[in-house]
């Protein structure tokens, strides 16, 4: 066992033993990023040599573009906390303004994490390659900046602070929990997931797996003007799992895409997720969702839905413009 003999050594060991960030809970979306780098030469004759393709080491723009394409793809080999991912599009372009060469790198993928570091890495390597090719003819070259211009994709794009004030209720459907024979975990997980996305106005109730209690929970939520009603439990295949059958006749409009998203997300993580009978729909202005009763099922379902499910309330409230 290594025994650190100073605080600095301990911090060093803690850093090098840190695991790669877990992204298995993230959803796959279109991710885009644009980065920019600027190379400034010291004399106009350097620009002329580039444009006339007379640089001794070869065509500056084409060779630097090739270097940039390789850099984008090899980012996780250089930066330890970057995840390997499929790079599905990379575009590299140049613009000359006076003595400045502006490099623009655009990267796209459909994956669980963003590509902004890949775009910036590509831009930096393009700039370095331009520097390397031009240094024999211009000793005053500078790489003046490398920056991220824009990024898109991921849950941050679907956050909507306008709808975080919605009133929410979690209904735990379980015979054993309602009798006090078992602690509720799934309901608490759902509440915590809502809090993580800024939805904190949440109450919870526990009922047995009885149709009359499920109907009563819906009625109570309507009377209390609840906007998001989440049931957990009773979506399995046992004879006592009756939540979907009870809720379906009460729904004015079913939203099958919500259930499909939950099952699709779960299926990527465990082979039995397709057996879940989650259901979702609206009753008036209230969104009703039935989730699995297991801790993992509840957690994964919320990861599949948040924060993009909050967009529902833009429609339910009749907001057509933000």
N, C-alpha and C positions, 0 to 999 in steps of 0.2 A: 504494500500500500504506500502511495506517495503521501508524505506528510509535509505540507507547505510550512515553511519556516518564517513566512512574512505575509502580511496582508496582500501585498502586490502579487506574490506568487500564487496565492489563493485565487485572486481575481483572474489571473492569467489562466489557471487551470479551469476555472469555471467557464471562461469564455471558450476555450478550445474544446470543451466537452459538451457544449450546447448543441442540442439536436436541431435538425432542419425543421422549420415551421411546418406543422401539420395542416395541409390544405384539403384533406379528404372530405371535409364537411361542406366545402364550397360547391356552388353550382357552376356548371359549364356554360359560359356565355361568350359572345363575340367580344374580343379584347383588341383594342387598337391603341397605338401610341405613336406620337411624332416627336422626334428629337432634332435638335439643331446644333451644329458646331460651326465655328468661324475660324478660318485661317487667314491671317493678314500677312501679306508679303511686303517687302520694304521698297520695291521699285516697280514701276509700271512695265519695265522690260520683262520681268518675270511672268506677268500675265500674258504678254505677247508670245513668249516662248511656249507657254501652256497651250494657248489657242492655236498656235501654229504646229502643235504636236512635235516640238523640237527638243523636248527635254531628253537628255542623254539616257536616262533610265527607262524611258518608254512613255506611253500615253498615261498621263497623270490621272485623268478622270476614270478611265476604264480599269486601270490597275487598282486604284483606290476603291472603286466600287466593288471589285472582287474581294478585296480585303475586308470591306465592310460587311458583305454578305456572309463571309466566313465568321466574322466576329459575332454577328447576331446569333448565328446558329450555335456557336461555341461559348456563349455567355456562361452557362452553368458549369463549364469546365474551368473557368477562370474565377468566378465569384461563388464561393462555397454555399451561400444560402439561396442561390437562384435555382429553381426547379427545372429539370429537363422538360421540354415541352415541344409540341409540334409547331414549327414556325411555318405558317401557311401563306404568308405574303410579306415580301420586303421590297420596298421601293427606295432607291437612293437618287437624289437629284441635286443639282448644283446651280448656284446663281452667283454671278460676279458683280460686285458693286465697288467700283474704284479699285482699291488694293485688297479688298476683302473677298474671299471665296466662302460663300455660305453653303453649308452642307445640310441637307434635309433628309432624314431617314424615317420612313414610315413602316411600322411593323404591325401585322395582324395575325391573330390566331383565334381559334375557338377552344377555350380551355378554362381551367379553374383559377388561374392567377394571371396578373397583368404582364404586359410586355414593355413597360416603360424603361426598365433597366437594359433590356435587350436593344431597344432603340438607341438609348444613350451610349451603350457600349459600341454599337455599330458606328454611330457618329464620331465617337472619339477615335476609333481605329482608322476610319476614313481620314480624319484630320491628321493623325500620326503618319499615315502612309504618304499623304501629300507632303507633309514636312520632310519625311525621309527622302522623297524623290526630288524635292526642290533644294535641299540644303547645299548640294554642290554648286548651285548657281546663285543662291541668295542666302547670305549668312544672317539676315535680319528677320527671318520668318518667325511669327508668333502664332500660337493657338490661343486665341483671346477668350473663347467661351465655349462651353458645352452645356446645353440646358434642355429640359423637357418642355415642349411647346404645349402638348395636350395629351390626355389619355381618356379612354372611354372603356366601358364594360365593367362587369362586376357589380356587387351589391351596392356599392356607394352610388352608382348611377340611379338606383331604384329607391334610394332613401327618399322619403317624402315627409318632411317635418310638419307639413300642413295637416296631416291626418294622424298624428301621434296622440292626439287628445281623445281618440275614440274610447268609448266605454266598453269594457271587455269582461266577459265572465267565462270561467272554466268550470265545466261540470264533469266530475269524476264518476263514471258509472262502474260500480264494483260492489258485489255482495259482501265480499270479505272486508273491504275497506270501510264500507258503511256500517259494518258491525263492529268495527274497531279491532279486527283480527290482523290487520296488516296496515302498514303506513303507506300513505300516498306519495309516490315519487314522480309519476308521470305528470300529474297536475302541477306540481311545483316546478318541474322542468319547463313546462309550457309557460308558466308565469315568468320564470327567469329569462327565457328566450324573448318574450315580449318586452321585458324591461331592457334587455340589451339593445333593442331597437327603438327605445324611447317610449314604448307603450306601457305606462305604469298604472293607469286607471283600471285595475283588474280585481275582480272578486272571484271567490271560489266556493263551490258547493259540492257535496258528496251525496250520491243517491245510489240505491240498489239497482240491479239490472231488471227493472220492471217498466213496462210500457207506460203505465199510468204516471210513474215518477218522471220519465223522460218527457212526456207531454206536459206535465206540470212545470218542469224546468224551462221549457220553451215559453210557456204562457207567462211565467214569472219574469223571464228575461224581456219579453215584449212589454209587459207592464212597467218594468224598470227602465225602459228605453235603452236596453243594451244594444250595441251596434255590431259587436263581434262575439258570437257565442260558440265556444269550442267544447265539444264533448270528447272525452278520452276514455276508451274502454268500450267493450261490447261490439267490436267490429270483426271479431274472429269467426270461427266456424262452429263453436259449441252451441248447444241448444239454448243457453242463457244469453248468447250474444245477439241481441235484438235491436241494437241502436239504429242501424241503417233502415231496417224494416219499419221502425217506429217513426223515424224522421222523414222518410221519403214522402209519405202522403201529406205531410205538413208543409213541405217546400213548395213555394210558388214557382220558382225557377231553379232547376238543378244546374250546377256548374261542373260538368264532368271533367273539365281540364284540370281543376284543382286536385281531384282524386287521382287522375292520371299522372300528374306531376309528383305526387307523394309516392305512388307505387313505383314510378320510374326511378326516382331518386333512391328509394329503398332497395330496389332490385340490384342496383349497382353495388350495394354494400352487403347484402345477404340474400340467399337464394329463395327464401320463403316470403319475401315482401309481396309477391303477386297474390298471396292468399288473403291479404288485408282487404276488407270491404269498406274502406273509407268512402264517405259521401259528403257532398258539399252543395249548398244552394242558398237561396235568399228567401226570407219571410219578411215582406215589407221592405224596410230599409235595413234589416238585420242580416248579416252574413252568418250562416250556420255551417260549421265544419265538424265532422266526426273523425277523430284520429284513433290510432291503435292505443291500447292501454298499457303496453310495455314501456319501460323507460327509454329503451333505444328507439322504439317505434315513434314515441312522442317527440323525442329529440330530433330524429332524422326528418320527421314530417315538418317540424317547425323550421329546420334548416332549409328544407326544400321550398318553403313558402315565404319566408321573411327575407327582406322587407317588401318584396314585390307584391305581396298580397294586399298591402295597404293601398295600392292603386285602385282596388275595388271600390273604395269609399269615394274616390273621385267621381265614379260613375253613379254610385248609389245616392250621392248627395246632389247629383245633377250638375257638377262642376265641369264645364266643357273647356274652360281656358284657365291656365295657371298664370 
